[in-house]
Amino acid sequence: MIGWIRFAITAVLIIAGLLFFISAVAGCWRFDFVMNRMHAAGIGDTAGLFFIVIALMVGSNAPMDILKLALLVVFMWFTSPTSSHMLAQIEYYTNPHLYSHVEREISEEAEDAEC
């Protein structure tokens, strides 16, 4: 009986992880601005990997496997935001059209505030 419960929890967590990965792909495909795409990819990858690894931890019986998977989650939580931040910095410093994009949004907000 407990095996079926673990199987059901594992299946639900894997499906949740796959939904996050699919939403990350959809966000990268739909958004126009590179910073928005990077945000969607970073959040989707981190959450999707978290759910997949938690599912593997629930399905595993060996304590060392669970420890290794937990360390994998910790490692990914440190490296994924760091790499996203570095890519955002590269975009910020190398894209000459970035300011015009931000300026357009600021002017649109100012026009909305005047109305």
PDB file as gemmi writes it, atoms N, CA and C in Angstrom:
CRYST1    1.000    1.000    1.000  90.00  90.00  90.00 P 1                      
ATOM      1  N   MET A   1       0.826  -1.204   0.000  1.00  0.00           N  
ATOM      2  CA  MET A   1       0.000   0.000   0.000  1.00  0.00           C  
ATOM      3  C   MET A   1       0.866   1.262   0.000  1.00  0.00           C  
ATOM      4  N   ILE A   2       1.908   1.272   0.843  1.00  0.00           N  
ATOM      5  CA  ILE A   2       2.757   2.467   0.927  1.00  0.00           C  
ATOM      6  C   ILE A   2       3.496   2.688  -0.387  1.00  0.00           C  
ATOM      7  N   GLY A   3       3.775   1.602  -1.101  1.00  0.00           N  
ATOM      8  CA  GLY A   3       4.449   1.721  -2.396  1.00  0.00           C  
ATOM      9  C   GLY A   3       3.593   2.472  -3.413  1.00  0.00           C  
ATOM     10  N   TRP A   4       2.300   2.231  -3.401  1.00  0.00           N  
ATOM     11  CA  TRP A   4       1.401   2.924  -4.328  1.00  0.00           C  
ATOM     12  C   TRP A   4       1.271   4.404  -3.987  1.00  0.00           C  
ATOM     13  N   ILE A   5       1.302   4.711  -2.690  1.00  0.00           N  
ATOM     14  CA  ILE A   5       1.230   6.115  -2.273  1.00  0.00           C  
ATOM     15  C   ILE A   5       2.487   6.852  -2.724  1.00  0.00           C  
ATOM     16  N   ARG A   6       3.656   6.227  -2.539  1.00  0.00           N  
ATOM     17  CA  ARG A   6       4.911   6.834  -3.001  1.00  0.00           C  
ATOM     18  C   ARG A   6       4.905   6.996  -4.516  1.00  0.00           C  
ATOM     19  N   PHE A   7       4.370   5.999  -5.201  1.00  0.00           N  
ATOM     20  CA  PHE A   7       4.289   6.093  -6.664  1.00  0.00           C  
ATOM     21  C   PHE A   7       3.395   7.254  -7.089  1.00  0.00           C  
ATOM     22  N   ALA A   8       2.261   7.429  -6.422  1.00  0.00           N  
ATOM     23  CA  ALA A   8       1.337   8.518  -6.770  1.00  0.00           C  
ATOM     24  C   ALA A   8       1.968   9.879  -6.489  1.00  0.00           C  
ATOM     25  N   ILE A   9       2.639  10.016  -5.344  1.00  0.00           N  
ATOM     26  CA  ILE A   9       3.300  11.290  -5.019  1.00  0.00           C  
ATOM     27  C   ILE A   9       4.402  11.581  -6.027  1.00  0.00           C  
ATOM     28  N   THR A  10       5.176  10.544  -6.386  1.00  0.00           N  
ATOM     29  CA  THR A  10       6.244  10.714  -7.368  1.00  0.00           C  
ATOM     30  C   THR A  10       5.674  11.141  -8.714  1.00  0.00           C  
ATOM     31  N   ALA A  11       4.585  10.507  -9.130  1.00  0.00           N  
ATOM     32  CA  ALA A  11       3.972  10.849 -10.418  1.00  0.00           C  
ATOM     33  C   ALA A  11       3.453  12.281 -10.430  1.00  0.00           C  
ATOM     34  N   VAL A  12       2.827  12.707  -9.345  1.00  0.00           N  
ATOM     35  CA  VAL A  12       2.305  14.077  -9.272  1.00  0.00           C  
ATOM     36  C   VAL A  12       3.448  15.091  -9.314  1.00  0.00           C  
ATOM     37  N   LEU A  13       4.534  14.808  -8.598  1.00  0.00           N  
ATOM     38  CA  LEU A  13       5.672  15.732  -8.593  1.00  0.00           C  
ATOM     39  C   LEU A  13       6.358  15.796  -9.954  1.00  0.00           C  
ATOM     40  N   ILE A  14       6.468  14.669 -10.642  1.00  0.00           N  
ATOM     41  CA  ILE A  14       7.066  14.680 -11.983  1.00  0.00           C  
ATOM     42  C   ILE A  14       6.185  15.458 -12.956  1.00  0.00           C  
ATOM     43  N   ILE A  15       4.885  15.289 -12.864  1.00  0.00           N  
ATOM     44  CA  ILE A  15       3.976  16.046 -13.732  1.00  0.00           C  
ATOM     45  C   ILE A  15       4.079  17.547 -13.436  1.00  0.00           C  
ATOM     46  N   ALA A  16       4.174  17.907 -12.155  1.00  0.00           N  
ATOM     47  CA  ALA A  16       4.340  19.321 -11.796  1.00  0.00           C  
ATOM     48  C   ALA A  16       5.642  19.875 -12.370  1.00  0.00           C  
ATOM     49  N   GLY A  17       6.718  19.107 -12.275  1.00  0.00           N  
ATOM     50  CA  GLY A  17       7.987  19.542 -12.838  1.00  0.00           C  
ATOM     51  C   GLY A  17       7.919  19.716 -14.347  1.00  0.00           C  
ATOM     52  N   LEU A  18       7.264  18.796 -15.013  1.00  0.00           N  
ATOM     53  CA  LEU A  18       7.113  18.905 -16.466  1.00  0.00           C  
ATOM     54  C   LEU A  18       6.273  20.118 -16.847  1.00  0.00           C  
ATOM     55  N   LEU A  19       5.262  20.424 -16.051  1.00  0.00           N  
ATOM     56  CA  LEU A  19       4.456  21.621 -16.330  1.00  0.00           C  
ATOM     57  C   LEU A  19       5.292  22.894 -16.187  1.00  0.00           C  
ATOM     58  N   PHE A  20       6.174  22.923 -15.206  1.00  0.00           N  
ATOM     59  CA  PHE A  20       7.054  24.086 -15.067  1.00  0.00           C  
ATOM     60  C   PHE A  20       8.011  24.198 -16.243  1.00  0.00           C  
ATOM     61  N   PHE A  21       8.560  23.067 -16.696  1.00  0.00           N  
ATOM     62  CA  PHE A  21       9.447  23.103 -17.856  1.00  0.00           C  
ATOM     63  C   PHE A  21       8.697  23.566 -19.106  1.00  0.00           C  
ATOM     64  N   ILE A  22       7.473  23.102 -19.279  1.00  0.00           N  
ATOM     65  CA  ILE A  22       6.672  23.509 -20.438  1.00  0.00           C  
ATOM     66  C   ILE A  22       6.340  24.999 -20.363  1.00  0.00           C  
ATOM     67  N   SER A  23       6.016  25.482 -19.157  1.00  0.00           N  
ATOM     68  CA  SER A  23       5.720  26.918 -19.026  1.00  0.00           C  
ATOM     69  C   SER A  23       6.971  27.760 -19.282  1.00  0.00           C  
ATOM     70  N   ALA A  24       8.148  27.257 -18.922  1.00  0.00           N  
ATOM     71  CA  ALA A  24       9.388  27.985 -19.208  1.00  0.00           C  
ATOM     72  C   ALA A  24       9.627  28.077 -20.709  1.00  0.00           C  
ATOM     73  N   VAL A  25       9.382  26.983 -21.415  1.00  0.00           N  
ATOM     74  CA  VAL A  25       9.549  26.999 -22.870  1.00  0.00           C  
ATOM     75  C   VAL A  25       8.535  27.950 -23.501  1.00  0.00           C  
ATOM     76  N   ALA A  26       7.299  27.909 -23.023  1.00  0.00           N  
ATOM     77  CA  ALA A  26       6.272  28.808 -23.564  1.00  0.00           C  
ATOM     78  C   ALA A  26       6.619  30.266 -23.271  1.00  0.00           C  
ATOM     79  N   GLY A  27       7.160  30.540 -22.090  1.00  0.00           N  
ATOM     80  CA  GLY A  27       7.555  31.911 -21.752  1.00  0.00           C  
ATOM     81  C   GLY A  27       8.700  32.399 -22.624  1.00  0.00           C  
ATOM     82  N   CYS A  28       9.668  31.520 -22.883  1.00  0.00           N  
ATOM     83  CA  CYS A  28      10.782  31.908 -23.764  1.00  0.00           C  
ATOM     84  C   CYS A  28      10.302  32.126 -25.187  1.00  0.00           C  
ATOM     85  N   TRP A  29       9.304  31.401 -25.589  1.00  0.00           N  
ATOM     86  CA  TRP A  29       8.797  31.525 -26.957  1.00  0.00           C  
ATOM     87  C   TRP A  29       7.887  32.748 -27.106  1.00  0.00           C  
ATOM     88  N   ARG A  30       7.124  33.071 -26.067  1.00  0.00           N  
ATOM     89  CA  ARG A  30       6.121  34.124 -26.186  1.00  0.00           C  
ATOM     90  C   ARG A  30       6.680  35.523 -25.958  1.00  0.00           C  
ATOM     91  N   PHE A  31       7.555  35.688 -24.969  1.00  0.00           N  
ATOM     92  CA  PHE A  31       8.034  37.019 -24.621  1.00  0.00           C  
ATOM     93  C   PHE A  31       8.986  37.559 -25.675  1.00  0.00           C  
ATOM     94  N   ASP A  32       8.925  38.892 -25.875  1.00  0.00           N  
ATOM     95  CA  ASP A  32       9.780  39.537 -26.866  1.00  0.00           C  
ATOM     96  C   ASP A  32      11.094  40.034 -26.270  1.00  0.00           C  
ATOM     97  N   PHE A  33      11.023  40.569 -25.091  1.00  0.00           N  
ATOM     98  CA  PHE A  33      12.188  41.192 -24.467  1.00  0.00           C  
ATOM     99  C   PHE A  33      13.066  40.122 -23.834  1.00  0.00           C  
ATOM    100  N   VAL A  34      14.361  40.240 -24.016  1.00  0.00           N  
ATOM    101  CA  VAL A  34      15.285  39.192 -23.581  1.00  0.00           C  
ATOM    102  C   VAL A  34      15.289  39.023 -22.064  1.00  0.00           C  
ATOM    103  N   MET A  35      15.098  40.079 -21.317  1.00  0.00           N  
ATOM    104  CA  MET A  35      15.074  39.962 -19.856  1.00  0.00           C  
ATOM    105  C   MET A  35      13.854  39.157 -19.396  1.00  0.00           C  
ATOM    106  N   ASN A  36      12.727  39.350 -20.052  1.00  0.00           N  
ATOM    107  CA  ASN A  36      11.538  38.565 -19.726  1.00  0.00           C  
ATOM    108  C   ASN A  36      11.748  37.095 -20.056  1.00  0.00           C  
ATOM    109  N   ARG A  37      12.380  36.822 -21.175  1.00  0.00           N  
ATOM    110  CA  ARG A  37      12.672  35.436 -21.552  1.00  0.00           C  
ATOM    111  C   ARG A  37      13.600  34.793 -20.533  1.00  0.00           C  
ATOM    112  N   MET A  38      14.597  35.547 -20.099  1.00  0.00           N  
ATOM    113  CA  MET A  38      15.542  35.013 -19.134  1.00  0.00           C  
ATOM    114  C   MET A  38      14.861  34.722 -17.798  1.00  0.00           C  
ATOM    115  N   HIS A  39      13.951  35.578 -17.403  1.00  0.00           N  
ATOM    116  CA  HIS A  39      13.223  35.359 -16.160  1.00  0.00           C  
ATOM    117  C   HIS A  39      12.367  34.099 -16.244  1.00  0.00           C  
ATOM    118  N   ALA A  40      11.656  33.951 -17.345  1.00  0.00           N  
ATOM    119  CA  ALA A  40      10.818  32.763 -17.520  1.00  0.00           C  
ATOM    120  C   ALA A  40      11.662  31.495 -17.529  1.00  0.00           C  
ATOM    121  N   ALA A  41      12.795  31.534 -18.201  1.00  0.00           N  
ATOM    122  CA  ALA A  41      13.655  30.355 -18.262  1.00  0.00           C  
ATOM    123  C   ALA A  41      14.259  30.036 -16.900  1.00  0.00           C  
ATOM    124  N   GLY A  42      14.701  31.047 -16.186  1.00  0.00           N  
ATOM    125  CA  GLY A  42      15.322  30.813 -14.885  1.00  0.00           C  
ATOM    126  C   GLY A  42      14.352  30.261 -13.854  1.00  0.00           C  
ATOM    127  N   ILE A  43      13.181  30.848 -13.772  1.00  0.00           N  
ATOM    128  CA  ILE A  43      12.180  30.382 -12.812  1.00  0.00           C  
ATOM    129  C   ILE A  43      11.675  28.997 -13.190  1.00  0.00           C  
ATOM    130  N   GLY A  44      11.387  28.800 -14.476  1.00  0.00           N  
ATOM    131  CA  GLY A  44      10.881  27.494 -14.924  1.00  0.00           C  
ATOM    132  C   GLY A  44      11.884  26.381 -14.736  1.00  0.00           C  
ATOM    133  N   ASP A  45      13.141  26.631 -15.041  1.00  0.00           N  
ATOM    134  CA  ASP A  45      14.168  25.602 -14.872  1.00  0.00           C  
ATOM    135  C   ASP A  45      14.386  25.263 -13.406  1.00  0.00           C  
ATOM    136  N   THR A  46      14.450  26.277 -12.568  1.00  0.00           N  
ATOM    137  CA  THR A  46      14.698  26.032 -11.147  1.00  0.00           C  
ATOM    138  C   THR A  46      13.536  25.283 -10.510  1.00  0.00           C  
ATOM    139  N   ALA A  47      12.321  25.720 -10.762  1.00  0.00           N  
ATOM    140  CA  ALA A  47      11.162  25.049 -10.169  1.00  0.00           C  
ATOM    141  C   ALA A  47      10.949  23.661 -10.771  1.00  0.00           C  
ATOM    142  N   GLY A  48      11.129  23.535 -12.084  1.00  0.00           N  
ATOM    143  CA  GLY A  48      10.960  22.230 -12.725  1.00  0.00           C  
ATOM    144  C   GLY A  48      11.964  21.222 -12.217  1.00  0.00           C  
ATOM    145  N   LEU A  49      13.219  21.632 -12.114  1.00  0.00           N  
ATOM    146  CA  LEU A  49      14.246  20.732 -11.593  1.00  0.00           C  
ATOM    147  C   LEU A  49      13.966  20.376 -10.142  1.00  0.00           C  
ATOM    148  N   PHE A  50      13.510  21.342  -9.358  1.00  0.00           N  
ATOM    149  CA  PHE A  50      13.188  21.074  -7.954  1.00  0.00           C  
ATOM    150  C   PHE A  50      12.138  19.979  -7.836  1.00  0.00           C  
ATOM    151  N   PHE A  51      11.052  20.093  -8.592  1.00  0.00           N  
ATOM    152  CA  PHE A  51       9.990  19.092  -8.496  1.00  0.00           C  
ATOM    153  C   PHE A  51      10.434  17.725  -9.009  1.00  0.00           C  
ATOM    154  N   ILE A  52      11.213  17.693 -10.073  1.00  0.00           N  
ATOM    155  CA  ILE A  52      11.691  16.418 -10.604  1.00  0.00           C  
ATOM    156  C   ILE A  52      12.615  15.738  -9.596  1.00  0.00           C  
ATOM    157  N   VAL A  53      13.528  16.488  -9.010  1.00  0.00           N  
ATOM    158  CA  VAL A  53      14.467  15.899  -8.049  1.00  0.00           C  
ATOM    159  C   VAL A  53      13.751  15.482  -6.767  1.00  0.00           C  
ATOM    160  N   ILE A  54      12.780  16.263  -6.317  1.00  0.00           N  
ATOM    161  CA  ILE A  54      11.998  15.858  -5.142  1.00  0.00           C  
ATOM    162  C   ILE A  54      11.242  14.565  -5.444  1.00  0.00           C  
ATOM    163  N   ALA A  55      10.732  14.419  -6.662  1.00  0.00           N  
ATOM    164  CA  ALA A  55      10.058  13.180  -7.049  1.00  0.00           C  
ATOM    165  C   ALA A  55      11.025  12.002  -7.003  1.00  0.00           C  
ATOM    166  N   LEU A  56      12.239  12.212  -7.465  1.00  0.00           N  
ATOM    167  CA  LEU A  56      13.235  11.152  -7.400  1.00  0.00           C  
ATOM    168  C   LEU A  56      13.604  10.824  -5.958  1.00  0.00           C  
ATOM    169  N   MET A  57      13.623  11.826  -5.098  1.00  0.00           N  
ATOM    170  CA  MET A  57      13.916  11.587  -3.686  1.00  0.00           C  
ATOM    171  C   MET A  57      12.803  10.785  -3.020  1.00  0.00           C  
ATOM    172  N   VAL A  58      11.561  11.093  -3.357  1.00  0.00           N  
ATOM    173  CA  VAL A  58      10.433  10.348  -2.790  1.00  0.00           C  
ATOM    174  C   VAL A  58      10.456   8.904  -3.279  1.00  0.00           C  
ATOM    175  N   GLY A  59      10.819   8.698  -4.542  1.00  0.00           N  
ATOM    176  CA  GLY A  59      10.831   7.355  -5.103  1.00  0.00           C  
ATOM    177  C   GLY A  59      12.034   6.518  -4.727  1.00  0.00           C  
ATOM    178  N   SER A  60      13.049   7.126  -4.138  1.00  0.00           N  
ATOM    179  CA  SER A  60      14.275   6.404  -3.809  1.00  0.00           C  
ATOM    180  C   SER A  60      14.203   5.813  -2.404  1.00  0.00           C  
ATOM    181  N   ASN A  61      14.904   4.686  -2.223  1.00  0.00           N  
ATOM    182  CA  ASN A  61      14.971   4.059  -0.905  1.00  0.00           C  
ATOM    183  C   ASN A  61      16.319   4.273  -0.228  1.00  0.00           C  
ATOM    184  N   ALA A  62      17.365   4.527  -0.999  1.00  0.00           N  
ATOM    185  CA  ALA A  62      18.710   4.621  -0.446  1.00  0.00           C  
ATOM    186  C   ALA A  62      18.962   6.010   0.131  1.00  0.00           C  
ATOM    187  N   PRO A  63      19.429   6.082   1.372  1.00  0.00           N  
ATOM    188  CA  PRO A  63      19.691   7.393   1.988  1.00  0.00           C  
ATOM    189  C   PRO A  63      20.780   8.191   1.274  1.00  0.00           C  
ATOM    190  N   MET A  64      21.790   7.523   0.748  1.00  0.00           N  
ATOM    191  CA  MET A  64      22.859   8.246   0.049  1.00  0.00           C  
ATOM    192  C   MET A  64      22.351   8.856  -1.261  1.00  0.00           C  
ATOM    193  N   ASP A  65      21.443   8.169  -1.929  1.00  0.00           N  
ATOM    194  CA  ASP A  65      20.848   8.735  -3.142  1.00  0.00           C  
ATOM    195  C   ASP A  65      20.044   9.985  -2.822  1.00  0.00           C  
ATOM    196  N   ILE A  66      19.317   9.939  -1.729  1.00  0.00           N  
ATOM    197  CA  ILE A  66      18.524  11.101  -1.317  1.00  0.00           C  
ATOM    198  C   ILE A  66      19.442  12.269  -0.974  1.00  0.00           C  
ATOM    199  N   LEU A  67      20.551  11.994  -0.296  1.00  0.00           N  
ATOM    200  CA  LEU A  67      21.507  13.042   0.041  1.00  0.00           C  
ATOM    201  C   LEU A  67      22.122  13.650  -1.220  1.00  0.00           C  
ATOM    202  N   LYS A  68      22.486  12.828  -2.168  1.00  0.00           N  
ATOM    203  CA  LYS A  68      23.064  13.329  -3.424  1.00  0.00           C  
ATOM    204  C   LYS A  68      22.065  14.194  -4.183  1.00  0.00           C  
ATOM    205  N   LEU A  69      20.820  13.776  -4.205  1.00  0.00           N  
ATOM    206  CA  LEU A  69      19.796  14.557  -4.897  1.00  0.00           C  
ATOM    207  C   LEU A  69      19.538  15.884  -4.179  1.00  0.00           C  
ATOM    208  N   ALA A  70      19.577  15.863  -2.852  1.00  0.00           N  
ATOM    209  CA  ALA A  70      19.404  17.110  -2.097  1.00  0.00           C  
ATOM    210  C   ALA A  70      20.556  18.067  -2.377  1.00  0.00           C  
ATOM    211  N   LEU A  71      21.768  17.542  -2.463  1.00  0.00           N  
ATOM    212  CA  LEU A  71      22.910  18.393  -2.794  1.00  0.00           C  
ATOM    213  C   LEU A  71      22.800  18.933  -4.219  1.00  0.00           C  
ATOM    214  N   LEU A  72      22.222  18.155  -5.113  1.00  0.00           N  
ATOM    215  CA  LEU A  72      21.992  18.628  -6.476  1.00  0.00           C  
ATOM    216  C   LEU A  72      21.038  19.819  -6.486  1.00  0.00           C  
ATOM    217  N   VAL A  73      19.981  19.749  -5.701  1.00  0.00           N  
ATOM    218  CA  VAL A  73      19.028  20.862  -5.614  1.00  0.00           C  
ATOM    219  C   VAL A  73      19.720  22.109  -5.068  1.00  0.00           C  
ATOM    220  N   VAL A  74      20.524  21.946  -4.021  1.00  0.00           N  
ATOM    221  CA  VAL A  74      21.232  23.097  -3.444  1.00  0.00           C  
ATOM    222  C   VAL A  74      22.183  23.698  -4.472  1.00  0.00           C  
ATOM    223  N   PHE A  75      22.908  22.850  -5.182  1.00  0.00           N  
ATOM    224  CA  PHE A  75      23.838  23.335  -6.201  1.00  0.00           C  
ATOM    225  C   PHE A  75      23.104  24.105  -7.297  1.00  0.00           C  
ATOM    226  N   MET A  76      21.990  23.588  -7.763  1.00  0.00           N  
ATOM    227  CA  MET A  76      21.240  24.259  -8.825  1.00  0.00           C  
ATOM    228  C   MET A  76      20.611  25.557  -8.337  1.00  0.00           C  
ATOM    229  N   TRP A  77      20.224  25.619  -7.062  1.00  0.00           N  
ATOM    230  CA  TRP A  77      19.658  26.853  -6.537  1.00  0.00           C  
ATOM    231  C   TRP A  77      20.692  27.964  -6.453  1.00  0.00           C  
ATOM    232  N   PHE A  78      21.955  27.606  -6.333  1.00  0.00           N  
ATOM    233  CA  PHE A  78      23.007  28.625  -6.333  1.00  0.00           C  
ATOM    234  C   PHE A  78      23.452  28.988  -7.744  1.00  0.00           C  
ATOM    235  N   THR A  79      23.535  28.017  -8.628  1.00  0.00           N  
ATOM    236  CA  THR A  79      24.110  28.292  -9.942  1.00  0.00           C  
ATOM    237  C   THR A  79      23.106  28.876 -10.935  1.00  0.00           C  
ATOM    238  N   SER A  80      21.860  28.480 -10.891  1.00  0.00           N  
ATOM    239  CA  SER A  80      20.884  28.981 -11.863  1.00  0.00           C  
ATOM    240  C   SER A  80      20.639  30.489 -11.717  1.00  0.00           C  
ATOM    241  N   PRO A  81      20.368  31.015 -10.526  1.00  0.00           N  
ATOM    242  CA  PRO A  81      20.211  32.474 -10.419  1.00  0.00           C  
ATOM    243  C   PRO A  81      21.493  33.235 -10.739  1.00  0.00           C  
ATOM    244  N   THR A  82      22.634  32.655 -10.396  1.00  0.00           N  
ATOM    245  CA  THR A  82      23.900  33.320 -10.688  1.00  0.00           C  
ATOM    246  C   THR A  82      24.131  33.423 -12.187  1.00  0.00           C  
ATOM    247  N   SER A  83      23.867  32.349 -12.908  1.00  0.00           N  
ATOM    248  CA  SER A  83      24.056  32.395 -14.360  1.00  0.00           C  
ATOM    249  C   SER A  83      23.034  33.325 -15.011  1.00  0.00           C  
ATOM    250  N   SER A  84      21.806  33.340 -14.514  1.00  0.00           N  
ATOM    251  CA  SER A  84      20.809  34.267 -15.053  1.00  0.00           C  
ATOM    252  C   SER A  84      21.220  35.714 -14.801  1.00  0.00           C  
ATOM    253  N   HIS A  85      21.776  35.976 -13.626  1.00  0.00           N  
ATOM    254  CA  HIS A  85      22.225  37.333 -13.307  1.00  0.00           C  
ATOM    255  C   HIS A  85      23.377  37.746 -14.217  1.00  0.00           C  
ATOM    256  N   MET A  86      24.302  36.841 -14.471  1.00  0.00           N  
ATOM    257  CA  MET A  86      25.435  37.174 -15.344  1.00  0.00           C  
ATOM    258  C   MET A  86      24.957  37.427 -16.776  1.00  0.00           C  
ATOM    259  N   LEU A  87      24.018  36.641 -17.258  1.00  0.00           N  
ATOM    260  CA  LEU A  87      23.474  36.887 -18.592  1.00  0.00           C  
ATOM    261  C   LEU A  87      22.730  38.216 -18.660  1.00  0.00           C  
ATOM    262  N   ALA A  88      22.018  38.556 -17.589  1.00  0.00           N  
ATOM    263  CA  ALA A  88      21.325  39.847 -17.553  1.00  0.00           C  
ATOM    264  C   ALA A  88      22.324  40.999 -17.556  1.00  0.00           C  
ATOM    265  N   GLN A  89      23.437  40.854 -16.855  1.00  0.00           N  
ATOM    266  CA  GLN A  89      24.462  41.887 -16.854  1.00  0.00           C  
ATOM    267  C   GLN A  89      25.075  42.053 -18.245  1.00  0.00           C  
ATOM    268  N   ILE A  90      25.315  40.950 -18.928  1.00  0.00           N  
ATOM    269  CA  ILE A  90      25.838  41.030 -20.293  1.00  0.00           C  
ATOM    270  C   ILE A  90      24.858  41.763 -21.196  1.00  0.00           C  
ATOM    271  N   GLU A  91      23.588  41.453 -21.079  1.00  0.00           N  
ATOM    272  CA  GLU A  91      22.562  42.121 -21.889  1.00  0.00           C  
ATOM    273  C   GLU A  91      22.509  43.612 -21.546  1.00  0.00           C  
ATOM    274  N   TYR A  92      22.604  43.931 -20.282  1.00  0.00           N  
ATOM    275  CA  TYR A  92      22.523  45.319 -19.839  1.00  0.00           C  
ATOM    276  C   TYR A  92      23.667  46.157 -20.399  1.00  0.00           C  
ATOM    277  N   TYR A  93      24.854  45.605 -20.392  1.00  0.00           N  
ATOM    278  CA  TYR A  93      26.023  46.374 -20.808  1.00  0.00           C  
ATOM    279  C   TYR A  93      26.302  46.323 -22.309  1.00  0.00           C  
ATOM    280  N   THR A  94      25.747  45.367 -23.030  1.00  0.00           N  
ATOM    281  CA  THR A  94      26.072  45.248 -24.453  1.00  0.00           C  
ATOM    282  C   THR A  94      24.928  45.604 -25.383  1.00  0.00           C  
ATOM    283  N   ASN A  95      23.708  45.720 -24.909  1.00  0.00           N  
ATOM    284  CA  ASN A  95      22.578  46.016 -25.780  1.00  0.00           C  
ATOM    285  C   ASN A  95      22.377  47.527 -25.865  1.00  0.00           C  
ATOM    286  N   PRO A  96      22.664  48.126 -27.024  1.00  0.00           N  
ATOM    287  CA  PRO A  96      22.487  49.579 -27.129  1.00  0.00           C  
ATOM    288  C   PRO A  96      21.022  50.000 -27.173  1.00  0.00           C  
ATOM    289  N   HIS A  97      20.113  49.089 -27.467  1.00  0.00           N  
ATOM    290  CA  HIS A  97      18.693  49.416 -27.577  1.00  0.00           C  
ATOM    291  C   HIS A  97      17.940  49.176 -26.266  1.00  0.00           C  
ATOM    292  N   LEU A  98      18.649  48.763 -25.239  1.00  0.00           N  
ATOM    293  CA  LEU A  98      17.997  48.467 -23.964  1.00  0.00           C  
ATOM    294  C   LEU A  98      17.394  49.726 -23.353  1.00  0.00           C  
ATOM    295  N   TYR A  99      18.111  50.832 -23.408  1.00  0.00           N  
ATOM    296  CA  TYR A  99      17.615  52.064 -22.816  1.00  0.00           C  
ATOM    297  C   TYR A  99      16.352  52.557 -23.516  1.00  0.00           C  
ATOM    298  N   SER A 100      16.292  52.392 -24.819  1.00  0.00           N  
ATOM    299  CA  SER A 100      15.090  52.825 -25.531  1.00  0.00           C  
ATOM    300  C   SER A 100      13.879  51.997 -25.126  1.00  0.00           C  
ATOM    301  N   HIS A 101      14.090  50.733 -24.824  1.00  0.00           N  
ATOM    302  CA  HIS A 101      12.994  49.881 -24.365  1.00  0.00           C  
ATOM    303  C   HIS A 101      12.502  50.344 -22.991  1.00  0.00           C  
ATOM    304  N   VAL A 102      13.426  50.627 -22.104  1.00  0.00           N  
ATOM    305  CA  VAL A 102      13.056  51.088 -20.768  1.00  0.00           C  
ATOM    306  C   VAL A 102      12.454  52.483 -20.839  1.00  0.00           C  
ATOM    307  N   GLU A 103      13.011  53.348 -21.689  1.00  0.00           N  
ATOM    308  CA  GLU A 103      12.508  54.704 -21.832  1.00  0.00           C  
ATOM    309  C   GLU A 103      11.071  54.694 -22.346  1.00  0.00           C  
ATOM    310  N   ARG A 104      10.780  53.794 -23.275  1.00  0.00           N  
ATOM    311  CA  ARG A 104       9.431  53.690 -23.821  1.00  0.00           C  
ATOM    312  C   ARG A 104       8.452  53.292 -22.728  1.00  0.00           C  
ATOM    313  N   GLU A 105       8.824  52.349 -21.876  1.00  0.00           N  
ATOM    314  CA  GLU A 105       7.937  51.937 -20.796  1.00  0.00           C  
ATOM    315  C   GLU A 105       7.730  53.055 -19.787  1.00  0.00           C  
ATOM    316  N   ILE A 106       8.777  53.816 -19.501  1.00  0.00           N  
ATOM    317  CA  ILE A 106       8.653  54.930 -18.553  1.00  0.00           C  
ATOM    318  C   ILE A 106       7.742  56.013 -19.125  1.00  0.00           C  
ATOM    319  N   SER A 107       7.887  56.313 -20.425  1.00  0.00           N  
ATOM    320  CA  SER A 107       7.035  57.341 -21.010  1.00  0.00           C  
ATOM    321  C   SER A 107       5.588  56.890 -21.087  1.00  0.00           C  
ATOM    322  N   GLU A 108       5.361  55.591 -21.324  1.00  0.00           N  
ATOM    323  CA  GLU A 108       3.992  55.090 -21.331  1.00  0.00           C  
ATOM    324  C   GLU A 108       3.379  55.186 -19.946  1.00  0.00           C  
ATOM    325  N   GLU A 109       4.151  54.887 -18.895  1.00  0.00           N  
ATOM    326  CA  GLU A 109       3.652  55.015 -17.539  1.00  0.00           C  
ATOM    327  C   GLU A 109       3.360  56.471 -17.195  1.00  0.00           C  
ATOM    328  N   ALA A 110       4.190  57.395 -17.690  1.00  0.00           N  
ATOM    329  CA  ALA A 110       3.975  58.815 -17.415  1.00  0.00           C  
ATOM    330  C   ALA A 110       2.694  59.306 -18.118  1.00  0.00           C  
ATOM    331  N   GLU A 111       2.449  58.815 -19.317  1.00  0.00           N  
ATOM    332  CA  GLU A 111       1.235  59.190 -20.026  1.00  0.00           C  
ATOM    333  C   GLU A 111       0.005  58.648 -19.321  1.00  0.00           C  
ATOM    334  N   ASP A 112       0.096  57.426 -18.805  1.00  0.00           N  
ATOM    335  CA  ASP A 112      -1.027  56.850 -18.072  1.00  0.00           C  
ATOM    336  C   ASP A 112      -1.298  57.618 -16.781  1.00  0.00           C  
ATOM    337  N   ALA A 113      -0.246  58.110 -16.154  1.00  0.00           N  
ATOM    338  CA  ALA A 113      -0.405  58.838 -14.901  1.00  0.00           C  
ATOM    339  C   ALA A 113      -1.051  60.204 -15.143  1.00  0.00           C  
ATOM    340  N   GLU A 114      -0.785  60.794 -16.318  1.00  0.00           N  
ATOM    341  CA  GLU A 114      -1.363  62.092 -16.624  1.00  0.00           C  
ATOM    342  C   GLU A 114      -2.856  62.016 -16.917  1.00  0.00           C  
ATOM    343  N   CYS A 115      -3.312  60.881 -17.383  1.00  0.00           N  
ATOM    344  CA  CYS A 115      -4.729  60.744 -17.748  1.00  0.00           C  
ATOM    345  C   CYS A 115      -5.641  60.649 -16.569  1.00  0.00           C  
TER     346      CYS A 115                                                      
END                                                                             
